[in-house]
Amino acid sequence: MANPEHLERLREGVATWNQWRKRQPSYPSPFKADLTGADLFGAYLFGANLTGANLVEADLKRADLRWAKLREADLRKADLTGADLFRADLTGADLLTATLTGANLTRARLQLTKLVMVDLTTAKLVKSDLNQATLTLANLTEANLTQANLFRADLTRANLQRAILSKAHPWKATLFYAGLQRADLTGADFTGADFTGADLTGANLDGADLDGAYLREADLTEARLSGANLTGANLTRADLRKADLPKANLAGAILVETNLAGANLVGCRVYGVSAWNVCLDGAEQFSLVITPDGEPELSVDRLELAQFVYLLLANPKLREVIDTLTTKVVLILGRFTEERLAVLEAIRAALREHEYVPVLFNFTGPENQNVLETVQTVARLARFVVADITDAKAVDQELQLIVPQTKVPVQPLMLAGAEEPGGTFRALWDEHPQRLLDVHLYADRDALLTSFREAVIAPAEARAEELKRRRGRSIFKAG
């Protein structure tokens, strides 16, 4: 029960109350009004000083508490339905299981406030300061948190269905490092909201609008984002392991060093995605739509291919570059000493003259795995390979890698009079005669240039076409 004297003074008016309260002794402890269970329905308490007051189970429905001082007040189980708390100071107050349905908390100070299991359904918290507030299991269904500051707020298992947090406090850290573990954010509006470093582990964001939201380094492990709008969202270094994103809209999203291992990306829209160093181990990536809204849908099954395929469709010049890579690139292999640089330049010049794009590997240093992998990658892109085997041992490793594992012809060249290739080369030729052509012997550089078209380019081109036809027949039979 409320202290009768305290309740009577408060009913005499705010001015009388504030003056009387000033006269109360603060020693040995600060004065704390006892208004337990008080009936203050619709009370006019504009600017009232209720610091530290005991308002447990008080009836404050529709009360006017604008600019009221409620720092560290005890409002557990209080009923503030429809109350007006515009710019009220509730710093450090305890509102455990209180009811604030439809309350106006615009610009209210709620730093470090305990709002555990509080009912804030449809409440207005525009520009309110909830810095480090505890909102565990709070009900914020359809609450308006536009431009609210939720820095390090604890929203574990809170219900934010259809809540509005769009453009939350653009000049301050809003949801920086906020705790939203297993919170229900279904259909909420987070347009432009800042979740940098926030913990959204297991949160439900199905159908949420995160257009332009900042989710840098946010933890979204096992979060649900089915049908969520992540257009233009920044997910740099975000953790989305095992997250569920079927049919989410990721158009224009930034995925830099994002962890999507084991995530479900089936049916996502990925037009304009910026994906760099993304972890996709075990992710489901089927039917990724790469065309923008309003255009016929075209889909691929791998995020790594999405940007590339769309670029091919949208950029004719790029298609010309790809065509050049697949029909004009020629890989040149050999170890060219200083004395034989003239031969190197001759081969390059001859290929350029015939409108090829020569790619040279001049092995002058020790080989390593990266070099060999690079050689193999370029060989796969090449029309054919020209290998100088004058010193067969010099390119033996490269040939052993390229010939069995790529489907491009290799035209060997050798200076007449040089030591014939050893058994390794012969064994390779016997095993892959369709890819490794006969060795062309040349007397010197001039002789090589004179015979280059007929003895090098012509047989290599003919074999490339033959291999292409064979691949086509194999595909046809498989189909």
N, C-alpha and C positions, 0 to 999 in steps of 0.2 A: 504493500500500500504506500501511496505517496505521503510525504510529510505534509500535513494540512497547512502549516504556515507557509511552506515553500509554494504550494499550489495556489494558495490565496494570493500571495504576492505576485505570482506570475499572471494571475487573472486580472490584477489591477492595471496591467498594461506593461509594455516593453520598457518604457522610460522609467517607470517606478521600479520595475524588476532590476534593471541594470544598475540603477542608483543604489538600491538596497543591497544588491550583490557585492558592490564595491566596498560596502561597509562591513562585510563579513570578515572575521579574522581568518588569516591564511596560515597561522601558526597553531599547532605544530605541523599541520598538513593543509594543502589548498582546500578551499571550500568546494564541496560537491553537492549540488542540489539533488534532493531525493524526490523524483517524480515518477517513481515506479508505478506502472499501470495507470497513469493519469489519463483522464479523458480530455484530450485537447483537439477534438475533432473540429476542423475548420478554424483553429485558433490563429489569430494574427500575431505572429512572432517575428516580424521583420526586424532583423538586426539584433535579435535577443542573444545575450551572452549565456550560453548553456554549456560552457567548457566543463568537461569532466562530469556532467550531469548524469544521474541514473535515470534512464528513460526506458528501462526494460519493460516490454509489453505495453508501452504507452500507445494510446490511440491518437495518431497524428494524421489521420486521413484528411487530405485536402488542406492541411495546415500551410500557412504562409510563413516559410522559413527562409525567405530570401535574405542573403547576407548574414544569416545567423552563424554564431560561433559555437560549433559542436565538437571542437577538438577533444579527442580522447573520451568522448561521451559513450555511455553504455546504452546502445540501442538494440540490444538483442531482443528478437521476437517483436520488435516494435512494428506498428502498422503505419506506413507512410504512403499508402496508396494515393496517387494523384497529388501528393504534396509538392509544393514549389520550393525547391532548394537552390534556386539560382544564386551562384557565387557563394553558397554556404561553405564554411570551412569544417570539414569532417576528418581532418588529418588525424590518423591514428585511432579513429573511432571504431567501436566493435558493433557490427550490424549482423551478427550471426543469425541466420534464418529470418531476417527482417523482410518485410514486404514493401517494395517500392514500385509496384506495378503502375506504369503510366506517370511516374514522378518526373519532375523537371530538375535535372542536375546539371544544367548547362553551366559551364565554367566553374563547376564545383571543385573544391580541393579535396581530393580523396587519397592523398599520398599515404602509403603504409596502412590504409584503412582495411579492416577485416570485413570482407563481404562474402564470407563462406556461406554457401547454400542460400544466398539472398535471392529474392525474386525481383528482377529488374525488367520483367516483360514489358515491352513497348516504352521503356523509360527513355528519356532524352538526356544523353550524356555528351552533347556537343561541346567540344573544346574542354572537356573536363580533364583534370589531372589525376590519373590513376597510377602514378609512378610507384612501382613496387607494391601495389595493392594486392591483396589476396582475394581472388574470386573463384576459389575452388568450388566446383559443383554449382556455381551461380547460374541462374536462368536469365539469359540476356536475349531471349527470343524477340526478334524484331526491334531490339533496342537500337537507338541512333547514337553511334559513337564517332560520328564524323569529326575529324581533327582532334580526337581524344589522344592523350598521351598515356600509353600503356607500357612504358619502359620497365622491363623486368617484372611486369605484373604476372601473377600466378593464376592462370585460367585453366588449370588442370581439370579435365572432365566438365568444363563449363558448357552450357548450351547457348550457342550463338546462332541458332537457325534464323536465317533471313535477316540477321543483324546488318547494320550499315556502318562500315568503317572506311568508306571511300575517302581518299585523299587525307588519311588520318595524319594530322599534325605535321605538315610538310616541312616546317622549320625546326622541328625537334625530333629526337629519337622516339618513335611511336611504339611499335611492338618489338623494338630491339630486345633480343634475348628474353622475350616473354615466354612463359611456360604454358603451352597449349596442348599438353599431352592428352591424347584421347578426347579432346574437346569436340563438340558437335557444331560444325560450322556450315552445315548444309544450306546451300542457297544464299549464303551471306554475301554482301557486297563489300569487297575489299579493294575496289578500284584504286590503284596508286598507293595502297597501304604499304608500310615498310615493316617487313618481318625479318630484317637482317639478324641472323644468329638465333632466331626464335626456335623453340623446341615444339614441333608439331607431330611428334612421334605418335603414330596410330590415330591421328586426328581424322575426322570425317569432313571432307571439303567437297563432297559430291555436289555438283551444280553451282559451286561458289564462283563468284566473279572476281578474278584476280588480275584483271586487265591492268598491265603496267605496274604490277606489284613488285616490290623488292624482296626477294627471298634469298639473298646472298648468304651462303653458309648456314642456311636454315636446315634443321633436321626434320625431314619429312619421311623418315623410315616407316614403312608399312602404312603410310597415310592413304586415305581414299580420296581420289580426285576424279571420279567418274563424271564425264561431261563438264568438268570445270573449265572456265575460261581463263587461260594463262597467256592470252595474247600480249606479246611484248614484255612478259614478265622476265625479271632478271634472276636466273637460277644459278649464278656463278658459284661453284664449289658447294652447291646444295647437295644434301644426302637424300636421295629418293630410292634407296634400296628397298626392293619388294613393294614399292608403292603401286597403287592400282589406279591407272589413268586411262581406262578405255574411253575412246571418243572425246578425250580432252582436246581443247583448242590451244596448241602451242605455237600458233602462227607468230612469227617475229620474236619468239622467246630467245633469250640468251642462255645457252648451255655451254658454259666454259668450265671444264674440269668437274662437270656434274656427274654424280654417281647414280646411275640408273640400273645398277646390277639387279637382275631378277625382277625388274619392274614390268608392269603390263601396259604396253603402249598401243595395243590393238585399236586400229581405227582413229588414231590421233591425227589432227590436222597439223602439219609441220611446214607449211609454206613460209618461207622467209626465216626459218630457224637458223641461228648461228651456233653451230656445234663444233667445239674444239676440245680435243682430248677428253671425250666423254666415255665413261665406263659403261658398257652395255653387256657385260658378261651375263649370260642367261636371261636376258630381257626378251619379252615377246614383242616383236616389231611388225606384225602383219598388217597389211592394208593401211599404210601410212599415206594420208592424202597430201599430195605435194602441190596441188593447184589452189589458188585463192578462192574465197567465197564468190559465188556467182558464175564460176567457170565449170565446165564439165570436169568431174572428178577423175583424177589420175592418181593411182596409188602404187607404192613400192613396198617391199617387205624389209627394208633395212634403212635405218636413219643415215648411215654413212653414204648411201646412194641417193638420198632424197635431194640434197642440194645439187649434186652432180647431174642427175637426170633432168631436173628442172632447168638448170643452166643450159643443157643441151637443147631443150625445147625452145627456150626463150632467146637464145643467142646463136644465130646462124654462123657468126664468125667463129664461135667456139667449136661448132660442129666442123668447120673447116680445119681448125687446129687439131681436133681429134682425128679427122681423116688423114691429116698430114702425119700424125704420130703412127697411125696404123698402116699407112701405105708408102711413106716416104723415109721413115727413119731407118738408118743402116748402122749397126753396131760394128766398130772396128776393134779387133783385139790384137795385141802384140806387145812385145817389149822392144822399144826402139832406142837403140843406143845413139849417142851423139853422131856417130858416123853415118847412121842410116835415117836421119831425119828427113832427107830428101825423099825417101820412099814413103814415109808417113804423109808428107805434104802432097805427094803425087796421088795417093789413094784418096785423100780428102778432096783435093781439087777435082779429081775425076768424078767423084760422086756428086759434088756440087754442080759440076757442069751438066750432069744429067738430072738435075733438079731433085736430088735426094738430100736428106738432112743427116749428115754424118755425126755420129756420137762416138768419140774416141776414148778408149781406156788404155792409157800408156802406163803400164805397170813399171814404175821405177823404184817403188819402195816395197816393204814387206806386205804380204797379203794378210787380210784378216777377214773375219766373218762378215762384217759390214760391207766390205768391198765386194766380196763374192755375192752377197744378197743384192747389192746394187746392180752388178753385172747381170744377174739373172732377171731382175725386174726390167731392165732396159731391153734385154733380149726378147722378153715376152711382148714388148711393144714394137719390136723391129720388124721390118719387112723381110730382111735377111741379115746374116752376119758374115763379115769378111774377117778371116783369121789368118795372120801371117805366122806360119809354123816353121819359119826358117830355123828358129830355135824352138823345137816342138815342146820341150820341157817348160818353156816360158809361159805357155798358155794351156798347159795340160789340165790344170785344175779347173780352169774356166770351161774348157770344152767338156770335161767330164760332168760338169754341172749343167751346162746349157743343152747339149745334144739330147740326153735322155729325158729331160724334164720340160723342154719347150718344144713347140711345134713350128719352128722356123728353120729354114735351110741355112746351112753353114758352108760358105765357100772358102776352102783353105788355099793359101798362096804360099809359094816357097821359092827362094832364090835357087836357081839351077846350080848344081854342084855342092849344095849344102848337104849335111848329113841327113839321110832319110829318117823319117819318124820311126820311133821305136814300136814295140809290140803293143803298148797301151793305146796308141792312136789307131793301129791296125784293128785291134779288138773293137774299138769304138765304131770304126767304119763298118766292120763286118756285122755288128749288131744293129746299126741304124743307117743303112745305106740310103734310105729315102730322105734323110735330113743332112747327112754329111756327104757333100759332093766330092767328085774327084779333085785331087790337088792340081792347081794350075801352076806350072813352073814358068818362071820369067828369068830372062838373062840379066836384065838391068832395069833401071827405072824407065828409060825410054821405051823399052820393049813392053813393059807392063802397061804403060799408057797407050801404046799403039793397039794392044790387044784387049784393053780393059772392057770395052763394051761387049765384044763377042765372047771373050773367055771368062769374064767375071759376072757382069750384070745379066747377060742373056740367060746363062744356065741357072743363076740364082733366081731370077724372075720366073722362069719356066717351072722350077721346082716349087716356088712359093704358090703359084697358081694351082699346080697339081695337088699340093697338100691342102689347099683351100677347098678344092673340089671333093677331095676325100673326106674332109670334115663335114662338108655339106651332105654327102651321101650317108655318113654315119648318123648324123642328126635325123635325116629323113627316115632311115631304118628304125632308129630308136623311137621316133614318133609313131 
